[in-house]
Structure formats: C-alpha cells, structure tokens
C-alpha cells in the first residue's frame, strides 16, 4: 500500500503513453496505481481522489465508463480524468473530447485534462492496425493536408513520443500539490 491512501491513479494503456503518465502521477503523489482493466468501482470507494487516465481512440477515452457509468457511487469523490492523444493540445479539441466522453450532468464534477502522448504503429493490436491503416489511406488522399496530418503520416514509419512529466503539473496543481 502506498503512503497516500486517499488517492488512486487508474489507467488503461494500449501503447504505454497513458501508463507513463499514470506512473509519474503515482510517484509524485505517492499513491496507489491500478491497471484499469482490473479495477472495479468497488475498488475505488475507499479513496477520496480518483484519477483516471487512458488513451484516446478516435474521440473516445478507453474505458472511461468505469467512471461515468459508476458516477452515482463516485460522485462524492474528487474525480479527475485525463486523456492521452497524439495531437497537440488545443482548447477546442480538448473541449470536444471532454464533452464527447463525460455526460452533461457530470461535466461540472469531473475535472478533465488532455495530455499529449504519441503514436507507435508497431505497438497496436491487429484490429487497431487495420483501423489506423484506413486512416493512413484517408490522410494520404487528403488534397491539402495540414501539419498534423503530415506529422501523423510520418509517424507510421517513425514512432513519436511526446510524453513529458511536465504535462502532469496542471493535475498536481488541481489536487493541491506543486505550485
């Protein structure tokens, strides 16, 4: 058991980027760390603060239903969700992801953060490789691709990792740790 028994970081990570952030948060907060596929709502009831983080696939946060479907059980906790995606953080995109994943009645209670991750085609499952190959074809057929599209196309051959421990600082500040 960790030093800080009031906080838990729960994560789901297919490619390792969300896991990196979860480990960094757990280390900084000296709190428990749970892999999301093994966590149940009842496992979270003894904590005051629950941080849930996972990768972003299309616009969906992997496994977010652990929090949103169990909201009635968890609503008296401090709830924090972070999504990890390959794209740079932009306020309009962050807001779109937040609203697409957190039900309207929960938006005021669940604090949301977007953290930049990366992309490594070689780490994807077979099914996700098929989906991403379709996306690659779509991007290649774009008439005037923007910088994000060009960067995404390049990343199929050269994995990208934008994770950085400094990106967790806003989460730590929200909890009351750090500056």
C-alpha positions as CSV (number, residue, x, y, z in Angstrom):
1,X,0.0,0.0,0.0
2,X,1.2,3.5,-0.8
3,X,1.9,6.4,1.6
4,X,-1.1,8.4,0.3
5,X,-4.1,6.0,0.8
6,X,-6.6,8.7,-0.1
7,X,-5.6,9.0,-3.8
8,X,-5.5,6.4,-6.6
9,X,-4.4,6.6,-10.2
10,X,-6.3,4.2,-12.5
11,X,-5.1,3.9,-16.1
12,X,-5.7,2.0,-19.3
13,X,-3.0,2.0,-21.9
14,X,-2.6,0.1,-25.1
15,X,0.6,1.8,-26.3
16,X,2.2,2.8,-23.0
17,X,1.7,6.6,-23.2
18,X,-1.1,6.8,-20.7
19,X,0.7,4.3,-18.4
20,X,3.8,6.7,-18.4
21,X,1.6,9.5,-17.1
22,X,-0.1,7.2,-14.5
23,X,3.3,6.1,-13.2
24,X,4.6,9.7,-12.9
25,X,1.4,10.8,-11.1
26,X,1.6,7.8,-8.8
27,X,5.2,8.5,-7.9
28,X,4.7,12.3,-7.4
29,X,1.6,11.7,-5.3
30,X,2.9,8.6,-3.5
31,X,-0.4,6.9,-4.1
32,X,-1.8,3.6,-5.4
33,X,-1.7,2.7,-9.0
34,X,-4.3,0.4,-10.6
35,X,-4.4,-1.0,-14.1
36,X,-7.9,-0.1,-15.4
37,X,-8.9,-3.5,-16.9
38,X,-8.5,-5.0,-13.4
39,X,-10.3,-2.1,-11.5
40,X,-13.9,-2.3,-10.4
41,X,-15.9,0.6,-9.0
42,X,-15.9,-1.1,-5.6
43,X,-12.1,-0.9,-5.6
44,X,-12.3,2.9,-5.8
45,X,-14.7,3.5,-2.9
46,X,-12.0,3.8,-0.2
47,X,-10.3,6.7,-2.0
48,X,-11.1,10.4,-1.7
49,X,-9.5,11.3,-5.1
50,X,-9.7,9.2,-8.2
51,X,-7.5,10.0,-11.2
52,X,-8.5,8.0,-14.3
53,X,-6.3,8.2,-17.4
54,X,-6.4,6.4,-20.8
55,X,-5.6,6.7,-24.4
56,X,-7.8,8.5,-26.9
57,X,-9.1,6.4,-29.8
58,X,-10.8,8.5,-32.4
59,X,-12.6,10.7,-29.9
60,X,-13.3,8.1,-27.2
61,X,-11.4,7.7,-24.0
62,X,-10.6,4.0,-23.5
63,X,-12.5,2.6,-20.5
64,X,-14.0,5.9,-19.3
65,X,-17.2,4.1,-18.4
66,X,-15.6,2.9,-15.2
67,X,-16.1,6.5,-14.0
68,X,-19.1,7.7,-16.0
69,X,-21.3,4.5,-15.5
70,X,-20.4,4.4,-11.8
71,X,-20.8,8.1,-11.2
72,X,-23.6,7.7,-8.6
73,X,-21.2,5.6,-6.5
74,X,-18.2,8.0,-7.0
75,X,-19.8,11.5,-7.2
76,X,-18.7,12.4,-3.7
77,X,-15.1,11.9,-4.6
78,X,-12.7,14.3,-6.3
79,X,-12.8,12.9,-9.9
80,X,-10.1,13.7,-12.4
81,X,-9.9,12.3,-15.9
82,X,-7.0,12.6,-18.4
83,X,-7.0,11.6,-22.0
84,X,-3.8,10.9,-23.9
85,X,-3.6,11.6,-27.6
86,X,-1.0,12.1,-30.3
87,X,-2.2,15.5,-31.3
88,X,-1.0,18.7,-29.7
89,X,-3.3,20.1,-27.0
90,X,-5.8,22.7,-28.4
91,X,-8.6,24.1,-26.3
92,X,-11.3,23.5,-28.9
93,X,-10.2,19.9,-29.3
94,X,-9.9,19.3,-25.6
95,X,-13.4,20.6,-25.1
96,X,-14.8,18.4,-27.8
97,X,-13.2,15.3,-26.3
98,X,-14.4,16.3,-22.8
99,X,-18.0,16.7,-23.9
100,X,-17.9,13.6,-26.1
101,X,-16.8,11.4,-23.1
102,X,-18.3,12.9,-20.0
103,X,-22.1,13.1,-19.8
104,X,-23.5,16.6,-19.5
105,X,-24.8,16.1,-15.9
106,X,-21.2,15.1,-14.9
107,X,-19.2,17.8,-16.6
108,X,-19.1,20.1,-13.6
109,X,-18.0,17.4,-11.2
110,X,-15.3,15.6,-13.3
111,X,-12.2,17.7,-14.0
112,X,-10.7,16.9,-17.4
113,X,-7.2,17.2,-18.8
114,X,-5.7,16.4,-22.1
115,X,-2.1,15.2,-22.2
116,X,0.0,14.7,-25.3
117,X,1.2,11.2,-25.9
118,X,2.5,9.8,-29.1
119,X,2.0,7.2,-31.8
120,X,3.7,3.9,-32.3
121,X,2.1,1.8,-35.1
122,X,4.2,-1.3,-34.1
123,X,2.5,-1.4,-30.6
124,X,-1.0,-1.5,-31.9
125,X,-3.2,-4.6,-31.9
126,X,-4.1,-6.2,-35.2
127,X,-7.6,-4.6,-35.1
128,X,-6.2,-1.2,-34.4
129,X,-3.6,-1.6,-37.1
130,X,-6.4,-2.2,-39.6
131,X,-8.2,1.0,-38.4
132,X,-5.0,3.1,-38.5
133,X,-4.2,1.8,-42.0
134,X,-7.6,3.0,-43.1
135,X,-6.8,6.4,-41.5
136,X,-3.4,6.4,-43.3
137,X,-5.1,5.9,-46.6
138,X,-7.5,8.7,-45.9
139,X,-4.7,11.0,-44.9
140,X,-2.7,10.2,-48.0
141,X,-5.7,11.1,-50.1
142,X,-6.2,14.5,-48.5
143,X,-5.7,17.2,-51.0
144,X,-4.1,19.8,-48.7
145,X,-3.0,18.1,-45.6
146,X,-2.3,20.3,-42.6
147,X,0.8,20.0,-40.3
148,X,-1.0,17.5,-38.0
149,X,-1.9,15.2,-40.9
150,X,1.6,15.3,-42.3
151,X,3.1,14.6,-38.9
152,X,0.7,11.7,-38.4
153,X,1.7,10.2,-41.8
154,X,5.3,10.4,-40.9
155,X,4.7,8.7,-37.6
156,X,3.7,5.4,-39.3
157,X,7.4,4.9,-40.1
158,X,9.0,6.7,-37.2
159,X,7.3,6.3,-33.8
160,X,6.6,9.5,-31.9
161,X,6.7,10.0,-28.1
162,X,5.7,13.4,-26.8
163,X,5.1,12.3,-23.2
164,X,6.7,14.6,-20.7
165,X,6.4,14.6,-16.9
166,X,5.9,18.4,-17.0
167,X,2.4,17.8,-18.6
168,X,1.1,16.4,-15.3
169,X,1.8,19.7,-13.5
170,X,-1.8,21.0,-14.0
171,X,-3.2,17.8,-12.5
172,X,-0.9,18.1,-9.5
173,X,-1.8,21.8,-9.1
174,X,-5.5,20.9,-9.2
175,X,-5.0,18.4,-6.5
176,X,-3.1,20.9,-4.4
177,X,0.4,19.6,-5.0
178,X,3.1,21.8,-6.5
179,X,3.0,25.5,-7.5
